[in-house]
Amino acid sequence: MTKVSMTVNGKKVSGETEGRTLLVEFLRTSLGLTGTHVGCDTSQCGACVVHVDGAAVKSCTMFAAEAEGADVTTIEGMANADGSLSTIQQAFQDYHGLQCGFCTPGMVMSAAALLKDNPQPSETEVREYLEGNICRCTGYHNIVKAIMAASGQKVQAVAAE
C-alpha cells in the first residue's frame, strides 16, 4: 500500500492505496467523489476528465500515486463557493447540453480547460477540443452551444420543449 496525499477541490486529502489504483478509482472509492465517471476503461470517452494542477486529464489514465502533492479539481469542485452552478454548468443547463448526464462531468471539465486556454473559441475550435469526449445522447449541438454561451458569446437560444 502507498500513502497518497493531494488537494482535491481545495481540501487536503490523503489515503492509502495500491500502486496500481487509478486516480478515477481513488476519487470515487476512497474519497466518495462519484461525479467523475468511468465510461470506457480505455481512455476514449472522456467521462473521467478532471483537472490536475490546472490541466485536463483523463483520470482513468493516471495512477493515484502520480497525483501525489497535486491540486486536483473534480466536477464536485466546479460549483461556485455558495453552491450555485458555475457559469459553464449553468450554460449546460440553460442550453440543454445534457440528456442522460453520464458524459456531462467530463464535458464540463473539458469545457473549463478549453475556456481557460481559449476564452472565446470558435465553434470549430470547441468541436475539435471535444474530440476526446463521447456523448451518445445529444449529438453535441447543444453542448457546443452551451460552451459558446459560457464563453460569453451570443448563441441562439434553445427552444423549450
N, C-alpha and C positions, 0 to 999 in steps of 0.2 A: 504494500500500500504506500502511496505517496501523498504527502500533505500538500494541498494546493491552496494558495491564498490569492485573492484578486478583489477588485472593487466591481460590484455588479449594481448597476442602476444607482450609483452614488453611495452604496453601502459596502463596507469592508466585509468580506465573507471568507470562510476557509472550510476545508473539509478534507477527508481522506478518500482517495480513490485509487483504483488500479491504474497503472501506467497506460493501459490501452483504452481507457474511458474517453470517449469523445466529449468535446465541450457541450454539445447539444444534450447528451445524456446527463452530464454533470448539472447543467442548468435545470433540466426537467426533473431529474430524480433526486439529486442531492439538495437542490435549492427550492424545488417546488415551483419553478417558473415555467409553467406549461404553455405559455403563449408562443414560444418558439417551437415550431412543429417539425416533425420528421416525416418527410413525404416520400422519398425515393430510396434513401440509403446509398445513392450513387453520385451525389453532388450535382444532379441535373435539374432539380425542380426549384431550388431557392427558398423553400418554405422555412428553412432553418437559418436564414440570414440574421446575424447580429452584428453589432459594431464592436471591434476590438481595437482599443487605442485609436478610435475615430475612423477606422477603415471597415467597410462592409466585408464580412467574412461568412462563408458557409460553414456554420458551426459543426456540420457533420464531417468536415474535412480537417478538423483541428482537434488535437488531443487536449483535454482539460489542463494537463500539466504544462502545455505550451502557453497557456494563458496566465501562468504564474506571474503575479505582480501587475497584470494588465488591468486596464479600465474597460469593462465590458458593459454594453448597453443592449438590453433586450426590448422587445415590444412593450413590456410592462414599464419600462423606463421612459417611454416616449411621451406619455401624458404630461400636461403642464403641472407645475408644482401644486396647484389647487385641485388636481384630479380631473380637470376638464380635458377634453381631447386636444391634442396638438393640432396645429394648422393642417398638417398632412392627414392625420386621422379624420379630422372634420371634413376635409375635402373628399376623402374616400366615402364618407357617409353622404355628403351632400350630392355627389356626382355618381352615386350608385356604383362605386368602384369595387364592389364585393358582392358575391352571391352566397356561396356556401361558407366563405370565410376562411377556408383552410390555407390558402396561399397568402391571405391578407397580411399577416405579420411580416412575412418575408418581403412582400411587395412594399409595405410601408417602410421597412428598414432600408431596402434598396433605394426607394424614392428619397429618403432622407439623405443618404450618401450622395446620390446624384445631385440633389439641390444644394448640398454643402459645397460640392466641387463646381457646379454649374447652376447658379441661382435662377437663370432664365433660359432653360433648354428649349430647343425647338421640338416639335412633335416627333420628328425623325430621331433626334438625339434621345428622347425619352424611350421610344420604341427600341432603339439599339441598346440602350443601357439595360433594359429589362429582358434581354435575350436569355439571361441566366435564370429567369423566373418563369415558372409554368403556371398557368391558370387554365383549368379545364371548363370553367363555367362562363366567364364573362366575355371572352373574345377580345379582351384587352382595351377595347374602345373607351369604356368609361374609366378604366384605370388610368389611361393616358390623360383623359380629361381632368381627372382628379389631381394628377401630378402637375399638370399645366396650371390648374386653378391654385394649387398650393404654392406655386412659384409666383403668384400674383398676376399672371397673365389672364387676359379676358378669354373666357371659354363660354361657348353656347351652353345654356342651362339644359339639364336633362329633364325631360317631361316626366311628371309624376305619373305613375301607373295606377 
